[in-house]
Amino acid sequence: MPAELYKDFFRLGVVPGSTFETCREAYKNLLKKHHPDRHSRTTEMMNAATEITSCINASFQRISFWFKTGKVDE
């Protein structure tokens, strides 16, 4: 497993080298927890949730690309 993906696995809260199914499940759970609509009481909370969600999305996209192609997206 490429070292560049370690932070992405940790961001999803899974052990580096976990299966795609485990990563997908963790991704979905984190999106439910940090979705901006759930934190829309104040603008600051919504902006923070949006930032967290975008980081989670980017990490999952890199992991997903690696599982599909065996390459690290650059």
N, C-alpha and C positions, 0 to 999 in steps of 0.2 A: 504494500500500500504506500502511495506517495506521501512524503512528510508534509507536503503542502495542504493536505486534506485533514490533518489532525485537528486543527482549530475548528474546522467545519463540523466534524464529528462531535467535538466537545460542545460546540454551540447548540447542537441538537440534544445534548445530554446523553449521548450513547458512547460506548467504548469504540475507539478507532478500530476499524475492520469489522464492524457489525454488519449484519446482513441488510440488504436493501429494504426488506419488509420491516425490520426493526427501525431503520432510519425513517421510513415513510410514516410509521405509526407515531414516532416521537415528533416528527414534523407536524403532523395533523394535530396532535395534542397541544403543542406549543402555539400553533396558530389559533386554536380555540381559546387558549388562555390569554394571549396577547393581542387579540384582534382589536383594532381601533374602535369598532362599534361598541365594544364592551367597556371601553374607557373614554367615553365621550362626554363625561361630566364637565371636564375642563379642557381647555385647549392644550395646556401643557401635558396633561395625561394622554390626550389623544395623539399629540406629536411624538411623545416618547414611545407609545405603543406602535405607531407607524414606523418609527426608526427600528425598533426591535423586530417587527414583522418583516421589514425589508432585509435585515441581516439574516433572519431565519430563512427567508426565501432564497437569498443568494447562496447560502451554505447548502441548502438542499439541492439547488440546481447544479452546483459543482459536483456534489456527491452523485447525483443522478447521472450526470454526464459521464463521470468516471465509471459507474457501473455499466452504462450502455456501451461505451467505446473503449474503456481501458486507458483513456488519456485524461490528463488534467487540463481542464479548460483554462486557457490563458487570455 
